Amino acid sequence: MSKANPENVAALNSEQRATMNSISSNEKSENQTMPTTGRDSGYGTSAVNPKESLDQDNEDLKTLQKEADEQLESKSKKDLIFVSICCLMVSFGGFIFGWDTGTISGFVNQTDYVRRFGQTRSNGSHYLSNVRMGLLVSIFNVGAAIGGVMLARTGDMWGRRLGLITVVSIYTVGIVIQIASIDKWFQYFIGRIISGLGVGGIAVLAPMLISEVAPKQLRGTLVSCYQLMITLGIFLGYCSNFGTKNYSNSVQWRVPLGLSFAWALFMIGGMLMVPESPRYLVEVGRLEDAKRSLSKTNKVEVNSPFVTLEMEKFEASVEAERLAGTANWNELVTGRPAMFKRTVMGMMIQSLQQLTGANYFFYYGTTIFRAVGLEDSFETSIVLGVVNFVSTFFALYFVDHYGRRTCLLWGCVGMICCYVVYASVGVTRLWPNGQSQPSSKGAGNCMIVFACFFIFCFATTWAPIAYVVTSEIYPLRVRGKAISVATACNCMWGFLISFFTPFITGAINFYYGYVFMGCMVFAYFFVFFLVPETKGLTLEEVNEMYEEGVLPWKSASWVPPSRRDVDYNVEELKTDDRPAYKKIFSKNQSGNEGKPAFYKNIFSRNK
């Protein structure tokens, strides 16, 4: 990495700039030489005032930013096809995750699977106890939590692409062990742990690579494709269960497992087409490769203003991080700006995604719908899979059009309403004459309808946007570590919910919905007061926003320093003395008079 230069300094936030200026001052005093300024194109080498030099560099940066923005705005949609395809290939890792979720929910109800891995009653019939079922379903999440923390390092050591190929290969090892299981449930159990390790690594590295490759105007949409692939995997997993349910042998579950190899090989092949993350390439000193990666994904020339600007930002950011020394896990708590807050926020967002209760339907969908009196619960689970998959397409539009905060907030509202109806009908109307008597068909149909409404609200908001938020809010220095911790929280809550759900539903039945409803009430206030809007910002600009201490509910009006005019006052976004209820329900102060505060993300953020 070359020594820090003035244009790199201009791209830094104020804290990084102070560090760089301090080093520059020390070098100047040691060498007793006058500083020079200017880009390679030249402003001369005569002695100038340092303040004037920095001001000039800031003006140069703004000019370059304007040229780069104009260049991006002039690009046609065809120019974004290549990077979109690349990101879809990376997001196929989500399909692998979804395929497991969709298939395991049917396996536990397949006769051959229960006969091989279940227990035997005194009358010779077979069954899966709540403990064994919970372990076989949920241990996958424990493996994913461990894999997210341990295997995500491969992305920092070998690059995002090779790291993804490695974790997908580990996933296939677990699949081999599961397919080879004959009648020992603990062998299948071990296979699920190992395949979970691979999926945990995928869950960290895939959104990370997409966020680092995707153009800022499409980043939210392309990261959301990871969730789209999860929903596609769930849906096709349901279909595979439906297609094999009439067999009486191991075809019921071995064929869907065998197809996992095809998905893994497809993703490994796709990784050979995808460019490496330019941010990673700059970090390891491969500057020319980074330029080519930026040029290829954005369909611009290597020496274009856009590539020049992005490279300056990347180099300046990496240089400042190197001056601070090697990153360690402590920086997730002690790092700046606001790393403890950002770490906790990512952990909570991923935890709350599980606490929406969506996997209550996905993991145990067939079991739930049998309880409401449906004759073929496999068919109903396919309906849920279709709703989930189709709804996620809306999310691809919502996330970059309305913003992250708005989608998360309205998602909470929608899911709360659905749970009120779903749980209330299940508790009061499903079994009018007691659980020992037939269930009410009308009540069951009502619950299915509101389950579908719930899936729509979840799939369009929290399902994809949790991954979007956690892929955007961390600096490059600790991004891998921070995302792995957040993903581990997601997986551990997935384990707890999937393991304990059979016990909880057995004890309180559909009162369980009120538990998730309460979690969504908490999530609404958490998002409003702690999650900033990152729509339309580069990853480096997100870091600058945290450095300036902008309040989350005013963050939609924040404009990066390189795009501000002389009348812009960032101080107004840092304070708010109003009571909490007025912050939520009063008129917006970001220039959208007459709009409630929770609408502001729809109408704000300069592009």
C-alpha positions in Angstrom: 0.0 0.0 0.0 1.4 3.4 -0.9 2.0 6.1 1.7 -1.0 8.3 2.5 -1.5 11.2 0.0 -3.7 14.3 0.1 -6.5 13.0 -2.0 -6.8 9.9 0.2 -6.9 12.2 3.3 -9.7 14.1 1.8 -11.8 11.0 1.5 -11.5 10.1 5.1 -13.9 10.9 7.9 -12.7 13.5 10.4 -11.3 11.0 12.9 -9.3 9.2 10.2 -8.2 12.5 8.7 -6.8 13.7 12.0 -4.8 10.5 12.4 -3.4 10.9 8.9 -2.6 14.6 9.3 -0.8 13.8 12.5 1.5 11.3 10.8 2.0 13.7 7.9 3.1 16.4 10.4 5.5 14.1 12.1 7.1 13.2 8.8 7.3 16.8 7.8 9.1 17.8 11.0 11.6 14.9 10.6 12.5 15.6 7.0 12.2 19.4 7.2 10.6 19.5 3.8 7.7 21.6 2.5 4.5 19.6 1.6 3.4 19.3 -1.9 -0.2 19.0 -3.1 -2.2 18.0 -6.2 -3.1 14.9 -8.1 -0.9 13.4 -10.7 -2.5 15.6 -13.3 -0.8 18.4 -11.4 -1.4 21.6 -9.4 2.3 22.2 -9.2 4.8 21.4 -6.5 5.2 24.9 -5.0 4.8 25.4 -1.3 1.2 26.1 -0.2 -0.7 26.7 3.0 -1.7 23.2 4.4 -5.3 24.4 5.1 -5.6 25.7 1.5 -4.2 22.5 0.2 -6.8 20.4 2.2 -9.6 22.7 1.0 -8.5 22.3 -2.6 -8.4 18.5 -2.2 -11.9 18.6 -0.8 -13.1 20.6 -3.8 -11.3 18.1 -6.1 -13.0 15.3 -4.3 -16.5 16.9 -4.7 -15.8 17.5 -8.4 -14.8 13.9 -8.8 -17.8 12.7 -6.9 -20.1 14.8 -9.2 -18.4 13.3 -12.3 -18.8 9.8 -10.9 -22.4 10.3 -10.0 -23.2 11.7 -13.5 -21.4 8.7 -15.0 -23.5 6.2 -13.0 -26.7 8.1 -13.8 -26.0 7.9 -17.5 -25.7 4.1 -17.3 -28.5 2.1 -18.8 -30.2 -0.9 -17.1 -28.4 -3.2 -19.5 -25.1 -2.1 -18.0 -26.2 -3.5 -14.7 -27.1 -7.0 -16.0 -23.7 -8.5 -15.4 -23.3 -7.4 -11.8 -26.9 -8.5 -11.1 -26.2 -12.0 -12.5 -23.0 -12.2 -10.4 -24.9 -11.3 -7.3 -27.6 -13.8 -8.1 -25.0 -16.5 -8.3 -23.6 -15.5 -4.9 -27.1 -15.3 -3.4 -27.7 -18.9 -4.5 -26.2 -19.8 -1.2 -29.5 -18.7 0.3 -31.2 -21.4 -1.9 -29.1 -24.1 -0.1 -30.2 -22.7 3.2 -33.9 -22.6 2.2 -33.8 -26.0 0.6 -32.8 -27.5 4.0 -35.6 -25.6 5.8 -38.2 -26.7 3.3 -37.2 -30.4 3.2 -36.6 -31.0 6.9 -40.1 -29.8 7.7 -41.5 -32.6 5.6 -38.9 -35.3 6.5 -40.2 -35.4 10.1 -43.6 -36.4 8.8 -42.4 -38.9 6.2 -43.1 -42.5 7.2 -39.7 -44.0 6.2 -37.8 -41.2 8.0 -39.8 -41.7 11.2 -39.3 -45.5 11.0 -35.6 -45.2 10.6 -34.7 -42.4 13.0 -37.7 -42.3 15.4 -38.7 -44.4 18.4 -41.0 -47.4 18.7 -44.1 -47.6 20.8 -45.2 -50.8 22.6 -47.7 -51.5 19.8 -45.0 -51.4 17.2 -45.8 -48.0 15.6 -43.1 -45.4 15.1 -42.9 -41.8 16.2 -40.5 -38.9 16.8 -40.4 -37.6 20.3 -40.4 -33.9 20.8 -36.8 -34.0 22.0 -35.5 -36.0 19.1 -37.6 -34.0 16.5 -36.3 -30.8 18.0 -32.7 -31.9 17.9 -32.9 -33.2 14.3 -34.5 -30.0 13.1 -32.7 -27.4 15.1 -29.1 -28.7 15.5 -28.6 -27.4 11.9 -28.8 -23.9 13.4 -26.2 -24.6 16.1 -23.8 -25.8 13.4 -24.7 -22.6 11.4 -23.9 -20.4 14.4 -20.5 -22.0 14.9 -19.8 -22.0 11.2 -20.7 -18.3 10.9 -18.1 -17.4 13.5 -15.3 -19.8 12.7 -15.5 -20.3 8.9 -16.2 -16.6 8.0 -12.5 -16.1 8.6 -11.8 -17.8 5.3 -13.3 -14.8 3.6 -10.6 -12.6 5.2 -7.8 -15.0 4.6 -8.4 -16.3 1.1 -11.0 -13.9 -0.3 -14.7 -13.9 -0.4 -15.0 -16.1 -3.5 -12.6 -18.9 -2.3 -14.1 -18.6 1.2 -17.6 -19.4 -0.3 -16.3 -22.3 -2.3 -14.7 -23.7 0.9 -17.8 -23.5 3.1 -20.0 -24.9 0.3 -17.6 -27.9 0.1 -18.0 -28.4 3.9 -21.8 -28.4 3.4 -21.5 -31.2 0.9 -19.6 -33.3 3.5 -22.5 -33.1 5.9 -25.0 -34.1 3.1 -22.9 -37.2 2.4 -23.1 -38.2 6.1 -26.9 -37.7 6.2 -27.5 -39.7 3.0 -25.4 -42.5 4.3 -27.4 -42.8 7.5 -29.4 -46.0 7.7 -31.1 -46.2 11.1 -28.8 -44.3 13.5 -30.4 -41.0 14.3 -27.2 -39.7 15.8 -25.3 -40.2 12.5 -27.9 -38.1 10.8 -27.7 -35.6 13.7 -23.9 -35.3 13.1 -24.4 -34.8 9.4 -26.8 -31.9 10.0 -24.2 -30.2 12.3 -21.6 -30.4 9.6 -23.8 -29.2 6.8 -24.9 -26.4 9.2 -21.3 -25.3 9.6 -21.1 -24.8 5.8 -24.4 -22.9 5.6 -23.3 -20.6 8.5 -20.3 -19.6 6.5 -22.5 -19.0 3.5 -24.9 -16.8 5.5 -21.9 -14.5 6.4 -19.9 -14.5 3.2 -22.7 -14.3 0.6 -24.3 -11.1 1.8 -20.9 -9.6 2.5 -19.6 -10.3 -1.0 -22.9 -9.0 -2.6 -22.8 -5.8 -0.5 -19.1 -5.1 -1.5 -19.6 -5.8 -5.2 -23.1 -4.3 -5.8 -23.5 -0.7 -7.0 -24.9 1.5 -4.2 -28.2 2.2 -6.0 -28.9 -1.5 -6.2 -27.2 -2.8 -3.1 -30.4 -3.3 -1.1 -32.1 -5.1 -3.9 -29.2 -7.4 -4.7 -28.6 -8.3 -1.1 -32.3 -9.0 -0.8 -31.8 -11.6 -3.6 -30.2 -13.8 -0.9 -33.5 -14.0 0.9 -35.3 -14.4 -2.4 -33.2 -17.5 -3.0 -34.0 -18.8 0.5 -37.7 -18.5 -0.2 -37.2 -20.3 -3.6 -35.3 -23.1 -1.8 -38.1 -23.4 0.8 -40.8 -23.6 -1.8 -39.0 -26.2 -4.0 -38.1 -28.1 -0.8 -41.8 -28.3 -0.1 -42.5 -29.4 -3.6 -39.9 -32.2 -3.4 -41.5 -33.5 -0.2 -44.9 -33.5 -1.9 -43.5 -35.4 -4.8 -41.9 -38.1 -2.7 -44.5 -38.5 0.0 -46.2 -41.5 -1.7 -43.1 -43.6 -1.7 -42.7 -46.0 1.1 -38.9 -46.3 1.2 -35.9 -44.0 1.7 -36.7 -42.2 -1.6 -38.9 -40.0 0.5 -36.0 -38.2 2.0 -32.8 -39.4 0.2 -33.8 -37.9 -3.2 -34.3 -34.4 -1.8 -31.0 -34.7 0.1 -29.2 -36.0 -3.1 -30.4 -32.9 -5.0 -28.4 -30.8 -2.5 -25.3 -31.9 -4.4 -26.6 -30.4 -7.6 -27.2 -27.1 -5.8 -23.8 -27.1 -4.2 -22.0 -27.8 -7.5 -24.0 -25.1 -9.3 -23.0 -22.5 -6.7 -19.3 -23.5 -6.9 -19.4 -23.2 -10.6 -21.0 -19.8 -10.3 -18.3 -18.6 -8.0 -15.8 -19.0 -10.9 -17.7 -16.2 -12.8 -18.0 -13.7 -10.0 -15.4 -10.9 -9.5 -13.7 -10.7 -6.2 -14.6 -7.9 -3.8 -12.7 -4.8 -4.8 -12.6 -3.8 -1.1 -10.9 -7.0 -0.2 -8.4 -6.7 -3.1 -7.4 -3.2 -1.9 -7.0 -4.5 1.6 -4.5 -7.2 0.4 -2.7 -4.7 -1.9 -3.9 -6.0 -5.3 -4.8 -2.6 -6.6 -4.9 -3.3 -10.3 -7.1 -6.3 -9.7 -9.4 -4.1 -7.6 -9.6 -1.6 -10.5 -10.5 -4.3 -12.9 -13.2 -5.7 -10.6 -14.8 -2.3 -10.2 -14.6 -1.7 -13.9 -16.1 -5.1 -14.7 -19.0 -4.9 -12.3 -20.0 -1.3 -13.1 -19.3 -1.5 -16.9 -17.0 1.5 -16.9 -13.4 2.1 -18.0 -10.5 1.3 -15.6 -9.4 5.0 -15.7 -13.0 6.4 -15.4 -13.9 9.0 -12.7 -16.0 6.4 -10.9 -13.2 3.9 -10.5 -10.7 6.6 -9.5 -13.1 7.9 -6.8 -13.9 4.5 -5.4 -10.3 3.4 -5.4 -9.3 6.6 -3.5 -12.0 5.9 -0.9 -11.0 2.3 -0.5 -7.3 3.1 -0.3 -7.8 5.8 2.3 -10.1 3.7 4.4 -7.7 0.7 4.3 -4.7 2.9 5.0 -6.4 4.4 8.1 -7.3 1.0 9.3 -3.8 -0.3 9.0 -2.5 2.7 10.9 -4.7 1.5 13.8 -3.1 -1.9 13.8 -4.6 -5.4 13.4 -8.3 -5.7 14.0 -9.4 -7.9 16.9 -12.6 -9.0 18.5 -12.4 -6.3 21.2 -13.1 -3.7 18.5 -16.6 -4.9 18.2 -17.1 -3.3 21.6 -14.4 -0.6 21.9 -14.0 0.5 18.2 -15.1 3.8 16.7 -17.3 5.2 15.5 -20.0 3.7 17.7 -19.0 0.1 17.2 -20.6 -1.2 20.3 -23.9 0.3 19.3 -23.6 -1.1 15.8 -22.6 -4.5 17.0 -25.6 -4.7 19.4 -27.8 -3.4 16.6 -26.8 -6.1 14.2 -27.2 -8.8 16.8 -30.6 -7.6 17.7 -31.8 -7.2 14.1 -30.8 -10.8 13.3 -32.3 -12.1 16.6 -35.6 -10.2 16.0 -35.8 -11.7 12.5 -36.1 -15.1 14.1 -38.3 -13.8 16.8 -40.9 -12.8 14.2 -41.8 -16.4 14.5 -41.6 -17.1 10.8 -39.8 -20.4 11.3 -42.6 -21.5 13.5 -44.5 -21.8 10.2 -41.6 -23.0 8.0 -40.1 -25.7 10.2 -43.4 -27.1 11.5 -45.8 -26.0 8.8 -47.1 -29.5 8.0 -47.6 -30.2 11.7 -49.4 -26.9 12.4 -51.8 -27.3 9.5 -52.7 -30.9 10.5 -53.7 -29.4 13.8 -56.2 -27.1 12.1 -57.9 -30.0 10.4 -56.4 -30.0 6.9 -56.4 -33.4 5.2 -53.1 -32.8 3.2 -50.9 -30.5 5.2 -48.1 -31.0 2.6 -50.3 -29.1 0.1 -50.8 -26.3 2.5 -47.1 -25.9 3.2 -46.6 -25.5 -0.6 -49.2 -22.7 -0.5 -47.1 -21.0 2.2 -44.0 -21.5 0.1 -45.5 -19.9 -2.9 -46.7 -16.9 -0.8 -43.2 -16.6 0.7 -41.4 -16.7 -2.7 -43.7 -14.4 -4.6 -43.9 -11.9 -1.7 -40.1 -11.6 -1.7 -40.2 -10.1 -5.2 -42.0 -7.1 -3.7 -39.1 -6.7 -1.2 -36.6 -6.2 -4.1 -38.5 -3.1 -5.0 -39.5 -1.9 -1.5 -36.0 -2.0 0.0 -34.3 0.6 -2.3 -37.5 2.6 -3.0 -38.9 3.1 0.5 -35.8 2.5 2.6 -34.7 0.0 5.2 -36.3 1.7 8.3 -39.7 2.2 6.7 -39.9 -1.4 5.6 -38.9 -2.8 9.0 -41.4 -0.5 10.8 -44.3 -1.3 8.6 -43.4 -5.0 8.7 -43.7 -5.0 12.5 -47.1 -3.4 12.2 -48.4 -5.9 9.7 -47.1 -8.9 11.6 -48.5 -7.7 14.9 -52.0 -7.4 13.3 -51.7 -10.9 11.8 -50.6 -12.5 15.1 -53.5 -10.9 16.9 -56.0 -12.6 14.6 -54.1 -15.8 14.2 -53.5 -16.5 17.9 -57.0 -15.2 19.0 -58.8 -17.5 16.5 -56.6 -20.4 17.4 -57.2 -20.0 21.1 -61.0 -19.2 21.1 -62.5 -20.6 17.9 -60.5 -23.5 16.5 -61.8 -26.1 18.9 -65.2 -24.9 20.0 -66.0 -28.2 21.8 -62.5 -29.0 23.1 -59.3 -30.4 21.5 -60.7 -33.9 21.7 -63.4 -32.9 19.3 -63.2 -32.0 15.6 -61.8 -28.5 14.8 -63.8 -25.7 13.2 -63.2 -25.6 9.5 -64.0 -21.9 9.3 -61.6 -21.1 12.0 -58.9 -23.2 10.4 -59.3 -21.5 7.1 -59.2 -18.1 8.8 -55.9 -19.1 10.4 -54.4 -20.2 7.1 -55.4 -16.9 5.5 -53.7 -14.8 8.2 -50.7 -17.1 8.2 -50.4 -16.2 4.5 -50.8 -12.5 5.3 -48.1 -12.9 8.0 -45.7 -14.5 5.5 -46.3 -11.7 3.1 -45.5 -9.1 5.7 -42.4 -11.0 6.8 -41.1 -11.8 3.3 -41.4 -8.2 2.1 -39.7 -6.7 5.1 -37.8 -8.5 7.8 -36.8 -11.5 5.9 -34.5 -9.8 3.4 -33.8 -6.5 5.1 -32.2 -8.0 8.2 -29.4 -9.2 5.9 -29.3 -5.9 4.1 -28.8 -3.9 7.3 -26.2 -6.1 8.8 -24.2 -6.2 5.5 -24.1 -2.3 5.4 -23.6 -1.0 8.9 -20.0 -2.2 9.7 -16.7 -0.8 8.5 -14.4 -3.0 6.4 -12.0 -3.5 9.2 -14.3 -5.6 11.3 -17.1 -6.4 8.9 -16.4 -10.2 8.7 -16.3 -10.5 12.5 -19.4 -8.3 13.1 -21.5 -10.1 10.5 -20.5 -13.5 11.8 -21.6 -12.5 15.4 -24.9 -11.2 14.1 -25.5 -14.3 12.0 -24.6 -16.5 15.0 -27.4 -14.7 17.0 -29.8 -15.4 14.2 -28.9 -19.1 14.1 -29.0 -19.6 17.9 -32.5 -18.1 18.1 -33.4 -20.3 15.2 -32.2 -23.3 17.2 -34.0 -22.2 20.4 -37.3 -21.6 18.5 -37.2 -24.8 16.4 -36.1 -27.0 19.4 -38.6 -25.7 22.0 -41.6 -25.1 19.7 -42.9 -28.6 20.0 -42.8 -28.3 23.8 -44.3 -24.8 23.9 -47.1 -25.5 21.4 -47.9 -28.7 23.4 -48.3 -26.7 26.5 -50.0 -23.4 25.3 -51.0 -24.2 21.7 -51.8 -21.0 19.8 -51.1 -18.7 22.7 -47.6 -19.0 21.3 -48.6 -16.4 18.7 -48.9 -13.7 21.5 -45.3 -14.3 22.4 -44.1 -13.5 18.9 -46.5 -10.5 18.8 -44.9 -9.1 21.9 -41.5 -9.5 20.2 -42.7 -7.5 17.2 -43.9 -4.7 19.4 -40.5 -4.4 20.9 -38.9 -4.6 17.4 -40.9 -1.6 16.3 -39.5 0.6 19.0 -36.0 -0.8 18.6 -35.9 0.0 14.9 -37.4 3.4 15.3 -34.9 4.6 18.0 -31.7 2.6 17.0 -31.7 1.7 13.3 -30.5 4.5 10.8 -31.5 4.7 7.2 -28.7 3.6 4.8 -30.5 3.7 1.5 -28.5 5.3 -1.3 -25.2 5.5 0.7 -21.9 3.8 -0.1 -20.5 1.6 2.7 -17.9 4.3 3.4 -20.6 6.9 3.7 -22.5 4.8 6.2 -19.4 4.9 8.4 -19.3 8.7 8.0 -22.9 9.0 9.1 -22.1 7.1 12.3 -19.0 9.3 12.9 -21.2 12.4 12.8 -23.6 11.0 15.4 -26.9 11.4 13.4 -30.1 10.4 15.2 -31.6 7.3 13.5 -35.1 8.8 13.1 -33.5 11.8 11.3 -31.0 9.8 9.3 -33.1 9.7 6.2 -32.3 13.4 5.7 -28.5 12.9 6.1 -26.4 13.8 3.1 -22.7 12.8 2.8 -20.1 15.6 3.0 -19.1 15.2 -0.6 -22.7 16.0 -1.7 -23.7 18.8 0.6 -24.4 22.4 -0.4 -23.5 25.5 1.6 -26.9 25.7 3.3 -26.8 22.1 4.7 -26.8 22.0 8.5 -25.9 18.5 9.9 -26.2 19.7 13.5 -30.0 19.7 13.2 -29.8 15.9 12.7 -27.9 15.3 15.9 -30.3 16.5 18.6 -34.0 16.2 19.4 -35.4 17.3 22.7 -39.0 16.3 22.1 -40.7 13.5 24.1 -40.5 10.0 22.6 -44.2 9.9 21.6 -43.7 13.2 19.7 -40.7 11.8 17.9 -42.8 9.0 16.6 -46.1 10.7 15.8 -45.2 14.4 15.2 -44.7 15.9 11.8 -41.4 15.2 10.1 -38.6 17.8 10.3 -36.7 16.7 7.3 -38.5 18.8 4.7 -41.6 16.7 4.4 -44.1 18.8 6.2 -47.4 17.3 6.9 -46.1 13.7 6.8 -46.0 11.6 10.0 -42.5 10.8 11.2 -42.8 7.1 10.3 -43.4 8.1 6.6 -40.2 10.1 6.4 -38.0 7.3 5.0 -40.3 7.0 2.0 -39.8 10.6 1.0 -36.3 11.5 2.2 -32.7 11.0 1.2 -31.2 12.9 -1.6 -29.9 10.7 -4.4 
